[in-house]
Amino acid sequence: MKIICGVNGLSEAGRLAPYADELYFGVSFVENHRKWYPWQNLRTLGEAAELVSLAHGAGRKVLFAANELYPRASFSRDMRNIEKVLALGPDGVIARDMNLLGRLKRNGYGGEVCLSSTAICFNSETLDLFSGLGVSSVVLPQHLKAAEWRRVLRRRPGTRFEVFFYPDCYCPNMDGLCVYHDVNRTPEPRNCWKPYFLGGKKEFMRKPPIRERYLEFYRMARLGAERVKIARDAGVGERIRTAVFVRELADRIKKGTGASEFLRSVELDIWNGRKS
């Protein structure tokens, strides 16, 4: 499995490149799925150009995240900004907007087109639709299990697919449909982390147990996930530790480690203070 790591700036890219096979980034002047967090996007076209050059100089592919919906009123402006970034030479674009995908295809865009997990692609017919728009790889949404994806991917054996590292990054809601970020404007707008009250009892939105998330990562790797993605959210030191840990886990799976032994080794690592 190749490791793809999100980067938020040039210094991060230099530190992360030795630990990742590919990098990805967003910019503040093109909405992406970290639009709520200005520090997770490059600020200028010049920074983006330097990052692309740095990644290629380190022998790493780099993709540009333009994975939101772009309304008709601003589409022409958004498309101009997207084309400016693509002209810098990133190896591909991560997208979900059908108008954007259609425009890229009509313009003969030759880079990789990766379908974002925010596109809510949950069945083979949807994958067929997006593949017809030039998509060659897909980030699988977290809310279908490997057993369910096996049936979907059987229809398109040539499509490359990747997954987020579930133990490290897992949203309780479906990412592309979730509006919890927009409920209020705060410095840390993760409203899904906040409690709600049901029958007078405090509740929280629940995620699958960490043990199950490790097992699902194992199943996705065995299913044939070619790439595993580490999100932009954490500090650079934590992303490096996660990348090293993911590489170790992927090597264990590649050697044929069984599910029970894999989980046992992971639990021992966590018990011994490893950061996942």
C-alpha positions as CSV (number, residue, x, y, z in Angstrom):
1,M,0.0,0.0,0.0
2,K,1.2,3.5,-0.8
3,I,0.8,6.2,1.9
4,I,-0.7,9.5,0.9
5,C,-0.4,12.3,3.4
6,G,-2.1,15.7,3.5
7,V,0.1,18.7,4.0
8,N,-0.7,22.2,5.1
9,G,2.5,24.1,4.2
10,L,6.0,23.9,2.6
11,S,7.9,23.0,5.8
12,E,5.4,20.2,6.5
13,A,5.9,18.9,3.0
14,G,9.6,18.7,3.4
15,R,9.3,16.8,6.7
16,L,6.6,14.4,5.5
17,A,7.9,13.5,2.1
18,P,10.4,10.9,3.4
19,Y,7.6,9.1,5.1
20,A,4.9,9.2,2.4
21,D,4.7,8.0,-1.2
22,E,2.3,10.8,-2.3
23,L,1.2,14.1,-0.8
24,Y,-2.0,16.2,-1.3
25,F,-2.9,19.8,-0.5
26,G,-5.7,22.4,-0.7
27,V,-5.6,26.1,-1.3
28,S,-7.6,28.8,0.5
29,F,-8.9,30.4,-2.7
30,V,-10.6,27.1,-3.9
31,E,-13.1,25.6,-1.5
32,N,-12.2,22.1,-0.4
33,H,-13.4,19.8,2.5
34,R,-11.2,21.7,5.0
35,K,-12.7,25.1,4.1
36,W,-13.5,25.6,7.8
37,Y,-9.8,25.5,8.8
38,P,-7.7,28.2,7.1
39,W,-4.5,26.8,8.5
40,Q,-5.1,23.6,6.6
41,N,-4.8,25.3,3.2
42,L,-2.0,27.0,1.3
43,R,-2.7,30.7,1.0
44,T,-1.2,31.6,-2.4
45,L,-0.6,30.3,-5.8
46,G,3.1,30.8,-5.2
47,E,3.1,28.5,-2.2
48,A,1.3,25.9,-4.3
49,A,3.9,26.2,-7.0
50,E,6.7,25.7,-4.4
51,L,5.0,22.7,-2.9
52,V,4.5,21.0,-6.2
53,S,8.2,21.6,-7.0
54,L,9.3,20.4,-3.6
55,A,7.2,17.2,-3.9
56,H,8.5,16.4,-7.4
57,G,12.1,17.2,-6.3
58,A,11.7,14.6,-3.6
59,G,10.3,12.1,-6.1
60,R,6.8,12.2,-4.7
61,K,3.5,12.6,-6.6
62,V,1.2,15.4,-5.3
63,L,-2.5,15.8,-5.8
64,F,-4.7,19.0,-5.5
65,A,-7.9,18.8,-3.4
66,A,-10.8,20.6,-5.1
67,N,-13.4,18.3,-3.4
68,E,-16.4,20.5,-2.8
69,L,-19.5,21.5,-4.8
70,Y,-19.1,24.7,-6.8
71,P,-22.4,26.6,-7.3
72,R,-23.4,27.9,-10.7
73,A,-23.1,31.5,-9.5
74,S,-19.4,31.2,-8.8
75,F,-18.4,28.3,-11.1
76,S,-16.6,30.3,-13.7
77,R,-14.4,32.0,-11.0
78,D,-13.9,28.7,-9.2
79,M,-12.9,27.0,-12.5
80,R,-10.4,29.7,-13.3
81,N,-8.7,29.3,-9.9
82,I,-8.7,25.5,-10.2
83,E,-7.1,25.7,-13.6
84,K,-4.4,28.1,-12.3
85,V,-3.5,25.5,-9.7
86,L,-3.6,22.6,-12.2
87,A,-1.3,24.6,-14.5
88,L,1.4,24.3,-11.8
89,G,1.7,20.6,-12.6
90,P,0.3,18.6,-9.7
91,D,-0.1,14.9,-10.7
92,G,-3.8,14.9,-10.2
93,V,-6.9,16.4,-8.7
94,I,-9.3,15.1,-6.0
95,A,-12.8,16.1,-6.9
96,R,-16.5,15.5,-6.4
97,D,-18.4,18.1,-8.4
98,M,-19.9,16.7,-11.6
99,N,-19.7,20.0,-13.4
100,L,-16.0,20.2,-12.6
101,L,-15.4,16.6,-13.7
102,G,-17.2,17.2,-16.9
103,R,-15.3,20.4,-17.6
104,L,-11.9,18.7,-17.0
105,K,-12.9,15.8,-19.3
106,R,-14.0,18.2,-22.1
107,N,-10.8,20.2,-21.7
108,G,-8.7,17.0,-22.1
109,Y,-7.2,17.1,-18.7
110,G,-4.5,14.4,-18.6
111,G,-3.7,14.1,-14.9
112,E,-5.2,11.6,-12.4
113,V,-8.8,12.3,-11.4
114,C,-9.5,10.9,-8.0
115,L,-13.0,10.8,-6.7
116,S,-13.3,12.2,-3.2
117,S,-15.0,10.3,-0.4
118,T,-17.2,13.3,-0.2
119,A,-18.9,12.3,-3.5
120,I,-21.0,9.7,-1.6
121,C,-20.3,6.9,-4.1
122,F,-22.0,4.0,-2.5
123,N,-22.8,1.6,-5.4
124,S,-21.5,0.3,-8.7
125,E,-23.9,2.4,-10.7
126,T,-22.6,5.6,-9.1
127,L,-19.1,4.4,-9.7
128,D,-19.9,3.8,-13.4
129,L,-21.3,7.3,-13.7
130,F,-18.2,9.0,-12.2
131,S,-15.9,6.7,-14.2
132,G,-17.6,8.0,-17.4
133,L,-16.5,11.5,-16.3
134,G,-12.9,10.5,-16.3
135,V,-12.4,9.3,-12.7
136,S,-9.6,6.7,-12.5
137,S,-9.3,6.3,-8.7
138,V,-11.7,6.6,-5.8
139,V,-11.5,7.3,-2.1
140,L,-14.0,4.9,-0.6
141,P,-16.5,6.3,1.9
142,Q,-16.0,4.9,5.4
143,H,-19.6,3.9,5.9
144,L,-19.6,0.8,3.7
145,K,-17.8,-2.3,4.9
146,A,-15.2,-4.1,2.9
147,A,-17.6,-7.0,2.3
148,E,-20.0,-4.5,0.7
149,W,-17.3,-2.8,-1.4
150,R,-16.2,-6.2,-2.7
151,R,-19.4,-6.5,-4.6
152,V,-19.1,-2.9,-5.9
153,L,-15.5,-3.1,-7.0
154,R,-16.1,-6.4,-8.8
155,R,-17.9,-4.3,-11.5
156,R,-14.8,-2.2,-12.0
157,P,-11.7,-4.2,-11.4
158,G,-9.4,-1.6,-13.1
159,T,-10.4,1.3,-10.8
160,R,-7.7,2.1,-8.2
161,F,-9.1,2.7,-4.8
162,E,-7.8,4.1,-1.5
163,V,-9.1,4.5,2.0
164,F,-8.4,6.8,4.9
165,F,-6.6,5.3,7.9
166,Y,-9.8,4.6,9.8
167,P,-8.4,4.3,13.3
168,D,-6.9,7.8,12.9
169,C,-9.7,9.5,10.9
170,Y,-13.3,8.5,11.1
171,C,-16.4,10.7,10.9
172,P,-19.6,9.6,12.6
173,N,-21.6,11.1,9.8
174,M,-21.3,10.8,6.0
175,D,-18.7,13.4,5.1
176,G,-20.2,14.8,1.9
177,L,-23.7,15.1,3.4
178,C,-22.7,16.4,6.9
179,V,-23.6,20.0,7.7
180,Y,-22.5,19.9,11.4
181,H,-19.5,22.1,10.5
182,D,-22.0,24.8,9.3
183,V,-24.3,24.8,12.4
184,N,-22.3,27.7,13.9
185,R,-19.2,29.6,13.2
186,T,-16.6,28.9,15.9
187,P,-12.8,28.6,15.9
188,E,-13.2,24.8,16.2
189,P,-16.4,24.0,14.3
190,R,-16.6,20.3,15.0
191,N,-20.2,20.2,16.3
192,C,-20.4,16.4,15.9
193,W,-18.0,16.2,18.9
194,K,-20.4,18.1,21.1
195,P,-23.0,16.4,23.3
196,Y,-26.7,16.4,22.6
197,F,-29.6,15.5,24.9
198,L,-32.1,12.7,24.3
199,G,-34.8,12.2,26.9
200,G,-32.7,14.3,29.3
201,K,-29.7,12.1,28.9
202,K,-26.4,13.4,27.5
203,E,-25.3,11.5,24.4
204,F,-22.5,11.8,21.8
205,M,-22.4,10.8,18.2
206,R,-20.7,7.4,18.2
207,K,-18.0,5.9,16.1
208,P,-17.3,2.2,15.7
209,P,-15.0,0.8,18.4
210,I,-11.3,1.3,17.7
211,R,-10.8,-2.5,17.5
212,E,-13.4,-2.7,14.7
213,R,-11.8,0.2,12.8
214,Y,-8.4,-1.6,12.8
215,L,-10.1,-4.8,11.5
216,E,-11.8,-2.8,8.8
217,F,-8.5,-1.3,7.7
218,Y,-7.1,-4.9,7.6
219,R,-10.1,-6.1,5.5
220,M,-9.7,-3.1,3.1
221,A,-6.0,-3.8,2.6
222,R,-6.7,-7.5,2.0
223,L,-9.4,-6.4,-0.5
224,G,-6.8,-4.6,-2.5
225,A,-6.7,-1.0,-1.4
226,E,-3.7,0.4,-3.2
227,R,-3.3,3.6,-1.1
228,V,-4.1,4.7,2.4
229,K,-4.7,8.3,3.2
230,I,-3.6,10.3,6.3
231,A,-5.7,13.4,6.8
232,R,-4.4,17.0,7.2
233,D,-5.9,17.5,10.6
234,A,-3.2,16.4,13.1
235,G,0.2,18.0,13.8
236,V,3.1,17.2,11.5
237,G,4.8,15.1,14.2
238,E,1.7,13.0,14.7
239,R,1.2,12.5,10.9
240,I,4.8,11.2,10.7
241,R,4.2,8.8,13.5
242,T,1.0,7.7,11.9
243,A,2.7,7.2,8.5
244,V,5.5,5.0,10.1
245,F,2.9,3.0,12.0
246,V,0.7,2.5,8.9
247,R,3.7,1.3,6.9
248,E,4.4,-1.3,9.6
249,L,0.8,-2.5,9.5
250,A,0.7,-2.7,5.7
251,D,3.9,-4.7,5.7
252,R,2.4,-7.2,8.2
253,I,-0.7,-7.5,6.1
254,K,1.4,-8.0,2.9
255,K,3.3,-10.9,4.7
256,G,0.0,-12.7,5.2
257,T,-0.6,-12.0,8.8
258,G,-4.0,-13.4,9.8
259,A,-6.7,-11.1,11.2
260,S,-6.4,-12.3,14.8
261,E,-2.6,-12.0,14.8
262,F,-2.8,-8.6,13.2
263,L,-5.2,-7.3,15.8
264,R,-3.1,-8.8,18.6
265,S,0.1,-7.1,17.4
266,V,-1.7,-3.8,17.0
267,E,-3.1,-4.0,20.5
268,L,0.4,-4.8,21.9
269,D,1.8,-1.7,20.1
270,I,-1.0,0.5,21.5
271,W,-0.5,-1.0,24.9
272,N,3.2,-0.2,24.7
273,G,2.4,3.5,24.0
274,R,2.6,3.6,20.2
275,K,0.7,6.4,18.6
276,S,-1.8,5.3,15.9
